[in-house]
Amino acid sequence: MEKAEVTSPDRYEIIRRRYLKASPYNEAAYDSLFTACVGENGGYGQDTICDRFCDAVQILLRSLMRTDGGTADSLVYPILFCVRHSLELYLKDVYSSIQYIHCAKTHRDAFVKLQKLRRVGYRVSQRLEVYNGRLDPRSLSDPIDKSAALAVQKKADVLTRRKELIDARVVELYDQCFHEMEADVYTHDLKDLKEKILSIYQIDERIKAAFDPVLPYLTHYENIDPHGDAFRYLFSREGEPHLEKNNIRLVNLLAVGFQHEEIQQIFEGMRLLLYHMRKEYETGTFTRDLSREQLAEISKMLPPPQEFAGKIKGVKDEVKTKYGIGSNKFNEALALIRKNREFSYNMGKELVFSNLSESTLKIFGECAAGQCDWIQAAKGINFDELCLLFTFSDISGWRYMDHGFTYYSENLLDLYRNKKWEHRISLYDIHPKTELGYVIEGMKKCGQQTYAAALEPYTRTVAVT
């Protein structure tokens, strides 16, 4: 801390003496600029620590361009250490996510049961919370309220027992799926971490394509610093000078900086990809051999119902060749596609969800086009239909774009149930003119073309106005 940052030398000395006696932990500095929130107070994860080491690399490199900054000779070791440690944390993060996907795919049946049971458990918890909220212990001693209270108590007891059974089964299924997964990998060896990833990353072709570009950059660090100490200590455990042993006499920090920026971009892309892939696999729409994305591709290759019998043999052979699967695995994929609203529509069969009446679609479309007032016209729409319109808008994802969050068509039923159960949706939560396009997008996303087709004519009117 420099004296120039404080108003006077005397003030600086007072502050300096105060902090010489203070613990660095759990006490705020006089200026929030010098107070860091960490641990539970910081909302930190392993990814946060990794990001801060990456920040340190760029901050230190930029300081070389300042007249009052450090020099390449003085900063090379902390820069290289921060680069190398960020690589270690990135690799551990990536490995953890790939392990999750690997376990899900290799224990597919147990994993799908686990996801379904978790959703059931969530709904039971919702209902239990409501019944517990209704239960007033004082009513059990009141003769007038006692009968109703006992009925509520009985339902709460049943739900509590059911929740306990579900929780126990969830633990069993989780252990079946993830007993092989290394929760924490206690190693500093970059090559070991890389090899762990390479041993399982072909579980989904998208992972391999995203990860391979970082491999050339890892070679600059994995061989000269297997234990994470080459840029911290002069000598290795065997007593040999680290950099001399590797015949390194100069370090080009421009190359380090530009390559680190590229590494960051690759790993940030990996993080985002793996986040969405985890959510994708949690839909349960995959087989041991095919991802949801591949099932979507196959669904677009399948012939429509009226042509199915005559063309399916040729299409089946094409799919088997392209994806390297046999007849049984093709039939498994076909069964999943037929049950999926989005994919079933791709092959020409619409699986209509719930019910939106023609009058409701007409009211929504006309209000979106400015032909009538929503607050007045929507009074004739029942609560279930309001929830469904909100759900179709919600599942398009527009409310969560800034957070990188994605819904899949498989989330439709749970989203709709939750909106109905929460009982918070009203006509004031829906804005037809703003949300018409999102509602149509959500309908198409879920294979509900009939509803979407009824609303699409109104988009032309909205565009004109």
N, C-alpha and C positions, 0 to 999 in steps of 0.2 A: 504494500500500500504506500503511495507517494504522499509527501507532505502537501503537494499542490491540491490534493483532493479535499483538504480541510481548510476552513477559512483563515486560520492563523496558526503559527508555530505552537503557541501555548495550547490551543484547542487540540492540535494533533498530539501533543505530548500527553494530555489528559486522557485522550481516547486510547493512545498506545499503552499507557500504564494500566488502564482498566482492563484491556484485553490480554495483557501479559499474564494476568491472574485468572482469566476466565477459561472454562472448558470450551472447546470448539463446538461441542455438541449440545443440542436442545436449548439453545439460547439465541435469540435473534440479534443480528448486528444493528448498530445505530442507523444504518442505511440499508433498505431492503435490497439494494444492488448487491450487497455482500451476504445475503441470507439465502441459502439453498434448501429447498424442501426435498427431503429424501425419505426412503423407507415407506411406511404406511402413509405418511404425510405428503409424499411426493407422487403417489400413484404410479410408482416405478414398476417396470417389468424388465426382463433380460433385454428386450429389444430397446428399451429406453437407454440402458447403460451402453449398449452397442452404438446407438445413435450419438451419444455424447462423446464417445471415443472418435467417431467419424468427424464430429464437429471440431474436436481438438486438432485433428490433422489439418483441416482447412484453416483454422485460426492461426496455428503455428506457421503454416506455409505463407499465409498472407502477411504475417509479421516480418518475414524476410524482406518485403518490399518497403517497409517503413524505415525511416532513418533512425528511429529510436528502438527498432525491433532487434531480434536476435540475428545471429549469423548462421549460415548453413552448418558450420562446424559445431556450433553450440547447440543447435536444435535437431540435428540429424537423429540422435538416439531417441528422444521423446517422440519425434514424428514417426520413425520406423516402428517403435513399440506400439504406438496408438493404431497404426495401420495394421500391424500384425495381430493385435488383440481384437480389433474390430472384425477381422477375418475369422478368428476363432469363434467369436460370439455369433456371427452370421451363420457359420457352418453348423453350430449347435442348434440354432433356431430352426434352420432348414431341415436338419436331420430329424428333429422332434416332430415337425409337421409331416414329413414324408413317412415316418414310422406310423403315425396315426392313420394315414391313408393306406399304407401297406397292411396294417392290422385289419382295417375295415374290409379291405378287398379279399384278404386271405381267410377271414372269418366272416364271410358275407352274411350268412343266415343269422348268426348270433348278433351281429352288428345291426341288422335291420330290425330284429326283435327288440334290441336295446333302444333304438330310436323311437319305435312305436310305443314302448312301455314308458319311456320318459314323457312322451306327449300325453299319454293317459294319466300318468302321475301328476302332471301339471294341471290337468283339468280337475282331477280329484282334489288337489290342493286348493284350487279356486273355490270349489263348492264347500270344502271344509271351512275355509276362511269365512265364507258367508254365514254358514250355520253357527260357527263359533261366535260370530259377531251378533247374531240374533239372540244368543243364549245369555240371559241375565240370571245369575245364581239366585237372586232374591225371589224370582218368580216361582221357584220350586217350592217355596214355603207359603206362597199365596194360593189359596184354593181356587180362585178364579182363573189364574194363569197357569196353574200347575200342569194341567192336561196338555196344553199347547207346548209348554216348556219341555215336558217329558218327551213329546214327539220330536221336537228339535234335537234334544239330547240324544235320542235313539239314532236319528239320522247321522248326527255328528260322530257317534261311537262307531257306527257301521263304516263311515268314510275313513275314520282314523285307522281302523283295523285294515281296511283295504289299502290305505296308503302305506302302512307298515309292510304288508305283503309285497306291494309293488317295489318299495325301496329295497327290500331284501333280494328280490329277483333282479333288480337293476344291478346290484353289487355282483351277483353271480355272473350275469351276462357281461358286465364290464371286465371282470377277471378273465372270462373266456376269450374276449376279444384282444385284450391288451396285456396279458400276462408276459408276453415276450418283449414288450416295449421298455426301453431304457429311459426312465423318466429324466434322470440327470446323468450326463456323460462326463465323468471326471477324468478328462485328459486335456493336455495342452497341444497334443500332436496333431497338426493340421493334416498331415498325410493320413493318419488314422481316421480322422473325422471324414475326410474326403472319401476314403475307401468304404467307410460305413454307408455313406450316401450312395456311392456307385453300386454297392451290392444290392440295393433295393429300389433305386430310382426309376427302373424300367417298369415299375408297377403301373405307370401311366405315362404314355409317350410325351405328354405335355411337359412333364417334369424334366425329362432328359433334355428336351429342346431348350428349355429355359435355363438349365444349370450348366450345360456344356460350355457356353461362352466364357465362364469364369475360370475354367481349368487352366488356361495358359498363364493367367495372373497368379494363380496359387503356386506355380512352380518357382516363383521368385522368392518365396518365403518358406515353403514346406520343407525344402531340403536343407536350408542353412539354419533353420531355427525350429527343430522338432519339439522342443520342450518349452518354448516361449521365454527363453532367457538370453538369447543372443544380443538383444538390444538393451538389456538391463545390466548385464555383468560383462566384465572383460574376459573372464575365463569360463570354460565349460566345466561340467562336473569332473571331467577327466583332466582338468588343469591346462587345457589348450586354449589359446586366444581364439574366440569365436570367428571374428572376421578374417584374421590372418589364416586360420585353418581353411577357410573357404576362399582364400586368395582374393579378398575384397579390399581394395585400397581407396576407391572413390565411390560416392553415392550421388546419382543424379536426382535431385529432389524435384525437378520439374517432371521427370518421368514418373517418380513416385506419386506426385500430386495428380497428374492427369489420369494415371492408371487407377488410382484410388477412387476418383470420381466415376470412372467407368465401372469399377467393382461395385460401388454404391448403387448405381443405376440397375445393374444386373440383379443384385440381391434385393433391392426394393421391389423390383418386378417379381422376383421369386416370392417374396412375402405376400404380395397382393394376390398372385396366382394361387398360392397354397391356401390362403385364407378362403378364397372363393371355392377352391376345390374341396376343402373340408366341408363347407356348407353344402356343396353339390352332392358329396357322398352321403351326407346326413339325410338327404331325401330318400335314400334307399333304392334309387333308380340306377342300378348298375348290376353287373354280374362279375364273377371272378375274372372274366376275360375282357369285358367291355365296360367302358366308362359311360356315364350319362351322355356325354358329348357324342360318343360313337353310336349310342342307341338313337340319338336324335338324327344323326346322319343316315342310319339304316332306315329309320321311319320314313324318310323322304325318298328312299329308293323303292319302297314297297308299293305294289300296285293297288289301286282303289278297289273297293269291294266288288264292283261289277266286273272287274277284269282280273280279280285275284286268282281264280282257279286256273285260268289259261296262262298267266304270266309268272306265277309264283316260283315255279321250278327254276326258270332262268335267273330270276332275281336272287333266289336262294343260293345258287351256285356262285353268282357274282359276289354276294356278301361273304360267303365262306372263303372264297379265294382272297378277297381284299383284307379281311380281318383275321385270317388264319384260324378259323373255328370249324368245328364239325357240325353235323346235323342236330345233335342234341342241344348244343350250345346255341345254335340258330333258333331252335324252337323255344328255348328259354328266353332268348332276347325278344322273340315275337310275342310271347305271352306278356312280358313286361310292357312292351309297346302298346299292345291292345288295351291294357288297363290304365294307361296314362292318358289323361285328357289331351294334353298338348301333342303327344306323339301319335295318338290315335287319329287326331284330326289331320296330321300330316299325311296319313295313308287314306284319308277320305271318309273317316267315320267320326262323327261328332258325338261326344259323350256329354250331354247337356247337364249343367250343374244347377241345382236348386230351381228356382223359378222367378223370372222377371216377367211380369205381364206386359202385354203390348201397350196398355194404357200408361204404365209406369215409364216404359222406354220413350213413349211419345211425350209425356210431360217433361222428362229430363231433357230430351232433345230440343223441344220447343223453348224451354227455359234457357238452355245453352245458347240458342239462336236469338234470344231476346224477344221472343214472341209472347211470353207471358211471365208473370212474377213467380219465382220459385217458392217464396215463403207462403204464398197463397195456394199455388197449384199443388205443392208437395204434401199438403195436409191430407190428401187422398191416398198417399202412398203408405203402405203398412211398414212397421218397424223392420221386419225381416228383409224387405226389399231395400230399405235405406241402408241397412248393414251390408247388403250385397253390393250395392253401388259403391259404397265407401271402400269395400274390400277390393273390388276390381281396380279402383283408382290406386289404392295402397300397393297392390301387388305389382303394379307397373314399376315401382321403385323410385318414383320422382321425389318423394319426401326424404329419401335417404341418400341421394346421389353424392352429396358432399361428404358423406361418411364412408363411401365405398361399400355400402351394404347392398346385398342383392337378395331378392325373393325369387323362388322358383315356382313353377305352376303347381308343384306338389304341396306348396304351403297354403293353397287356396282354402281347403277345408278347415285347417286349424285357425287361420286368420279370421275366417267367417264365424266360426264357433266362438272365438275369443271376443269378437265385437258384439255378438249377441249376448254372451254371458256377462260381459262388463256392463251392458245396458246403458252405455254412455253416448251412443250415436243418436243425433237428432238431425233434423233437416238443416240446422244451422252449421253443421259440420261438413256439409257438401256444397260446393260452389260450381254449378253446372258449366257456366261459361269458361271458367278457368280449367276445370277438370275433365271436360268432354273428351279431349284427346287422350288423356291418361286412362280414363275408364275404358275407352275403345282399345287402347294398347294392352291394358290388363286382360280384357276379354280375349283378345287374339292370343296373348301369351298363354292363356289357359285353354285354348282350343274352343272358345265359345264364339264361333263365327256368326251364328244366327243372331245373337244379341248385338254383336259388333256391326253386322250388316244393317240392322234396324236403326242404328245411331249414325252411321257414316254419312247419310245424306245431309244431316244437320251440320257437319263440319264445313260444308261448302257455304252455308249461310253465315256461319261464324266468321269464316275467312273474308267474306264480302263485307260484313259489317265492321 
